[in-house]
Each structure stands twice: as C-alpha cells, then as structure tokens.
Amino acid sequence: MRLEPVSDYTYRASGSATFESGSDDRDVTAAVLDEALEQHAALEIDVSGIEASNSIVLSLMLAWLRQARHLEKDLKFKNIGAPLSELIRFTGLDGILLNNGNPR
C-alpha cells in the first residue's frame, strides 16, 4: 500500500494490503501521513486506487483516522468504491468512515 500526494491536500492510497504486508503498510503510510499532517490542518485520502477490499484496508483507514485525530487534524476519505463501502457498512464502521472521517 502506498500513499502519494495528488495535490496539496489530497493523497491517493493505492496498491493492495494483505495480512503479510499489513504492518509494513501501516508503518510506511504512517510516515507519509505524519509528514503531510505536519504541513496541513486537513487532508483527503482518495482510496480509489486500493486494489482489494479487506479487513487490513479497514484497519489502515482506521489507523490513519486515529493518527489525524491524535494530531488534532481533519482527515476525510473520498472515492470509496462499492466493494469497500459494503465492507465498511457490514462491519458497522459507516458512521466513522463513510461520513468523511467524522463521527455522527
């Protein structure tokens, strides 16, 4: 999984996340996100480049959201495709992840 800048306030998540790569993915993306959050009060992550929807992807999204909240920054997700949206709803995380990263 990679996080790459698309514009000043938008980063794109792309690639795949597996049980084998999950910890490394978390560490690599956390470093990128930390640097981006130091420069901006709010960011968007475009998740349209994520190749497969699974629990590791959900874990990464939640970790990114926790990271932003810890730094008192706003983080929103955009371009969440149907398979990932369905998984988010199935797990009951729609109130957190489908509302642009803000709880109801």
ZADO-1210 file (C-alpha; in nm, 4 decimals, padded with zeros to 6 digits):
<atoms>
<atom x="00.0000" y="00.0000" z="00.0000" code="MET" pos="1"/>
<atom x="00.1238" y="00.3452" z="-00.0879" code="ARG" pos="2"/>
<atom x="00.0149" y="00.6993" z="-00.0026" code="LEU" pos="3"/>
<atom x="00.1215" y="00.9529" z="-00.2607" code="GLU" pos="4"/>
<atom x="00.0418" y="01.3234" z="-00.2958" code="PRO" pos="5"/>
<atom x="-00.2004" y="01.4186" z="-00.5721" code="VAL" pos="6"/>
<atom x="-00.2372" y="01.7841" z="-00.4712" code="SER" pos="7"/>
<atom x="-00.1605" y="01.9976" z="-00.1687" code="ASP" pos="8"/>
<atom x="-00.4430" y="01.8492" z="00.0364" code="TYR" pos="9"/>
<atom x="-00.5140" y="01.5182" z="-00.1349" code="THR" pos="10"/>
<atom x="-00.3224" y="01.1934" z="-00.1122" code="TYR" pos="11"/>
<atom x="-00.4014" y="00.8777" z="-00.3062" code="ARG" pos="12"/>
<atom x="-00.3908" y="00.5346" z="-00.1469" code="ALA" pos="13"/>
<atom x="-00.3026" y="00.2679" z="-00.3984" code="SER" pos="14"/>
<atom x="-00.1938" y="-00.0913" z="-00.4134" code="GLY" pos="15"/>
<atom x="-00.3017" y="-00.3809" z="-00.2018" code="SER" pos="16"/>
<atom x="-00.2833" y="-00.4642" z="00.1660" code="ALA" pos="17"/>
<atom x="-00.2562" y="-00.8198" z="00.2921" code="THR" pos="18"/>
<atom x="-00.2083" y="-00.9872" z="00.6269" code="PHE" pos="19"/>
<atom x="00.1566" y="-01.0381" z="00.5330" code="GLU" pos="20"/>
<atom x="00.2160" y="-00.6741" z="00.4412" code="SER" pos="21"/>
<atom x="-00.0204" y="-00.5041" z="00.6872" code="GLY" pos="22"/>
<atom x="00.2354" y="-00.3988" z="00.9498" code="SER" pos="23"/>
<atom x="00.4791" y="-00.2682" z="00.6907" code="ASP" pos="24"/>
<atom x="00.1972" y="-00.0899" z="00.5087" code="ASP" pos="25"/>
<atom x="00.0906" y="00.0756" z="00.8331" code="ARG" pos="26"/>
<atom x="00.4442" y="00.1926" z="00.9123" code="ASP" pos="27"/>
<atom x="00.5178" y="00.3240" z="00.5631" code="VAL" pos="28"/>
<atom x="00.1871" y="00.5061" z="00.5224" code="THR" pos="29"/>
<atom x="00.2032" y="00.6448" z="00.8778" code="ALA" pos="30"/>
<atom x="00.5356" y="00.8124" z="00.7995" code="ALA" pos="31"/>
<atom x="00.3951" y="00.9709" z="00.4832" code="VAL" pos="32"/>
<atom x="00.0793" y="01.0803" z="00.6627" code="LEU" pos="33"/>
<atom x="00.2735" y="01.2287" z="00.9558" code="ASP" pos="34"/>
<atom x="00.4725" y="01.4464" z="00.7192" code="GLU" pos="35"/>
<atom x="00.1601" y="01.5569" z="00.5315" code="ALA" pos="36"/>
<atom x="-00.0326" y="01.6319" z="00.8504" code="LEU" pos="37"/>
<atom x="00.2532" y="01.8459" z="00.9809" code="GLU" pos="38"/>
<atom x="00.2035" y="02.0737" z="00.6796" code="GLN" pos="39"/>
<atom x="-00.1776" y="02.0836" z="00.6604" code="HIS" pos="40"/>
<atom x="-00.4695" y="02.1171" z="00.9010" code="ALA" pos="41"/>
<atom x="-00.6851" y="01.8895" z="00.6854" code="ALA" pos="42"/>
<atom x="-00.6255" y="01.6187" z="00.4267" code="LEU" pos="43"/>
<atom x="-00.8257" y="01.3969" z="00.1967" code="GLU" pos="44"/>
<atom x="-00.7269" y="01.0439" z="00.1076" code="ILE" pos="45"/>
<atom x="-00.8551" y="00.9181" z="-00.2255" code="ASP" pos="46"/>
<atom x="-00.8967" y="00.5435" z="-00.1797" code="VAL" pos="47"/>
<atom x="-00.9953" y="00.4666" z="-00.5400" code="SER" pos="48"/>
<atom x="-00.6537" y="00.3118" z="-00.6070" code="GLY" pos="49"/>
<atom x="-00.6894" y="00.0380" z="-00.3482" code="ILE" pos="50"/>
<atom x="-00.6944" y="-00.2942" z="-00.5322" code="GLU" pos="51"/>
<atom x="-00.8924" y="-00.5118" z="-00.2909" code="ALA" pos="52"/>
<atom x="-01.1282" y="-00.4509" z="-00.0018" code="SER" pos="53"/>
<atom x="-01.0449" y="-00.6436" z="00.3133" code="ASN" pos="54"/>
<atom x="-01.0102" y="-00.6048" z="00.6867" code="SER" pos="55"/>
<atom x="-00.6492" y="-00.4893" z="00.6526" code="ILE" pos="56"/>
<atom x="-00.7641" y="-00.1951" z="00.4394" code="VAL" pos="57"/>
<atom x="-01.0230" y="-00.1083" z="00.7048" code="LEU" pos="58"/>
<atom x="-00.7546" y="-00.1303" z="00.9731" code="SER" pos="59"/>
<atom x="-00.5293" y="00.1041" z="00.7776" code="LEU" pos="60"/>
<atom x="-00.8094" y="00.3546" z="00.7266" code="MET" pos="61"/>
<atom x="-00.8883" y="00.3492" z="01.0979" code="LEU" pos="62"/>
<atom x="-00.5193" y="00.3866" z="01.1845" code="ALA" pos="63"/>
<atom x="-00.4928" y="00.6889" z="00.9531" code="TRP" pos="64"/>
<atom x="-00.8008" y="00.8424" z="01.1121" code="LEU" pos="65"/>
<atom x="-00.6641" y="00.7847" z="01.4648" code="ARG" pos="66"/>
<atom x="-00.3315" y="00.9343" z="01.3596" code="GLN" pos="67"/>
<atom x="-00.5001" y="01.2503" z="01.2299" code="ALA" pos="68"/>
<atom x="-00.7219" y="01.2840" z="01.5371" code="ARG" pos="69"/>
<atom x="-00.4213" y="01.2402" z="01.7659" code="HIS" pos="70"/>
<atom x="-00.2650" y="01.5398" z="01.5898" code="LEU" pos="71"/>
<atom x="-00.5988" y="01.7257" z="01.6038" code="GLU" pos="72"/>
<atom x="-00.6225" y="01.7330" z="01.2239" code="LYS" pos="73"/>
<atom x="-00.9121" y="01.6593" z="00.9902" code="ASP" pos="74"/>
<atom x="-00.8956" y="01.3602" z="00.7593" code="LEU" pos="75"/>
<atom x="-01.1564" y="01.2699" z="00.5001" code="LYS" pos="76"/>
<atom x="-01.1826" y="00.9734" z="00.2670" code="PHE" pos="77"/>
<atom x="-01.3103" y="01.0097" z="-00.0857" code="LYS" pos="78"/>
<atom x="-01.3853" y="00.7893" z="-00.3846" code="ASN" pos="79"/>
<atom x="-01.4755" y="00.4890" z="-00.1729" code="ILE" pos="80"/>
<atom x="-01.5867" y="00.2243" z="-00.4204" code="GLY" pos="81"/>
<atom x="-01.8866" y="-00.0051" z="-00.3817" code="ALA" pos="82"/>
<atom x="-01.6988" y="-00.3144" z="-00.2522" code="PRO" pos="83"/>
<atom x="-01.5174" y="-00.1145" z="00.0157" code="LEU" pos="84"/>
<atom x="-01.8373" y="00.0747" z="00.1069" code="SER" pos="85"/>
<atom x="-02.0202" y="-00.2546" z="00.1500" code="GLU" pos="86"/>
<atom x="-01.7451" y="-00.3902" z="00.3737" code="LEU" pos="87"/>
<atom x="-01.7480" y="-00.0711" z="00.5809" code="ILE" pos="88"/>
<atom x="-02.1256" y="-00.0954" z="00.6266" code="ARG" pos="89"/>
<atom x="-02.1081" y="-00.4670" z="00.7047" code="PHE" pos="90"/>
<atom x="-01.8594" y="-00.4024" z="00.9853" code="THR" pos="91"/>
<atom x="-02.0634" y="-00.1135" z="01.1265" code="GLY" pos="92"/>
<atom x="-01.7939" y="00.1450" z="01.0545" code="LEU" pos="93"/>
<atom x="-02.0074" y="00.3525" z="00.8196" code="ASP" pos="94"/>
<atom x="-02.0709" y="00.6157" z="01.0851" code="GLY" pos="95"/>
<atom x="-01.6967" y="00.6759" z="01.1040" code="ILE" pos="96"/>
<atom x="-01.5512" y="00.6052" z="00.7615" code="LEU" pos="97"/>
<atom x="-01.8354" y="00.6943" z="00.5251" code="LEU" pos="98"/>
<atom x="-01.9048" y="01.0313" z="00.6857" code="ASN" pos="99"/>
<atom x="-01.5785" y="01.1794" z="00.5624" code="ASN" pos="100"/>
<atom x="-01.3901" y="01.0620" z="00.8675" code="GLY" pos="101"/>
<atom x="-01.6160" y="01.2417" z="01.1130" code="ASN" pos="102"/>
<atom x="-01.8372" y="01.0547" z="01.3581" code="PRO" pos="103"/>
<atom x="-02.2076" y="01.1337" z="01.3630" code="ARG" pos="104"/>
</atoms>
